[in-house]
Amino acid sequence: MAADSDPINLTHHFLIAMPGMEDESFSRSVIYLCEHSARGALGLMINKPSDINLRRLFDKVDLSLRREDLSDAPVFQGGPVQTERGFVLHEPMFPGSEASDASAYASTMAIPGGLEMTTSKDVLEALATGAGPRRVLVTLGYSSWGEGQLESEIAENSWLTVGADLGVIFDAPVQERYDRALALLGLQSWMISPSAGRA
């Protein structure tokens, strides 16, 4: 049995807001954790679309998007930190794949579990030419927690956690992602009490 002092690592997991979460930013949110260590955690909300799509975002940065499959995709609100900055969650680029313009972009974090998160404009430039990673999710802003903060919130029953499912991130309709993430735990939202009490 693990000692209480053993750190938990929730990298490549979903954080699912409990129904009682009152913080408007995070109510009914699903957050993909890109990094979790003793220093804190960083993640991107995957189910809160902003009011702009990728075509408009590309227009704003003076790029034309040649990927019809992506042009109407929403840009998501990744979280309340650095909301003017873009974050691209994507499948890794392997040399020799059909779009092998780069094996890794500048400013890329490789996430154990198979995804990458890039903050540099070169991934957008690759997508603009019709190349780049096949599956992407773009956010403005991110969510972060300081040392011990996320662990405290989990202990207070603010969040449920489950291993991430790429199908929820890239394939599930946006409005179904919260329920699909809960389903990974065998739960439906009506089963969970909105009040975060303890038995």
HELIX and SHEET records of a PDB file:
HELIX    1   1 LEU A   54  LYS A   60  1                                   7    
HELIX    2   2 GLU A   68  SER A   71  1                                   4    
HELIX    3   3 ASP A  122  ALA A  128  1                                   7    
HELIX    4   4 GLN A  149  ALA A  155  1                                   7    
HELIX    5   5 LEU A  166  PHE A  170  1                                   5    
HELIX    6   6 VAL A  174  GLU A  176  5                                   3    
HELIX    7   7 ARG A  177  ALA A  183  1                                   7    
HELIX    8   8 SER A  189  MET A  191  5                                   3    
SHEET    1   A 7 PRO A  49  ASN A  53  0                                        
SHEET    2   A 7 PRO A  74  GLN A  77 -1                                        
SHEET    3   A 7 VAL A 136  TRP A 145  1                                        
SHEET    4   A 7 GLY A  40  MET A  45 -1                                        
SHEET    5   A 7 VAL A  30  SER A  37 -1                                        
SHEET    6   A 7 HIS A  13  ALA A  17 -1                                        
SHEET    7   A 7 TRP A 159  GLY A 163 -1                                        
SHEET    1   B 6 PRO A  49  ASN A  53  0                                        
SHEET    2   B 6 PRO A  74  GLN A  77 -1                                        
SHEET    3   B 6 VAL A 136  TRP A 145  1                                        
SHEET    4   B 6 VAL A  81  HIS A  90 -1                                        
SHEET    5   B 6 LEU A 115  THR A 118 -1                                        
SHEET    6   B 6 THR A 108  ILE A 111 -1                                        
END                                                                             
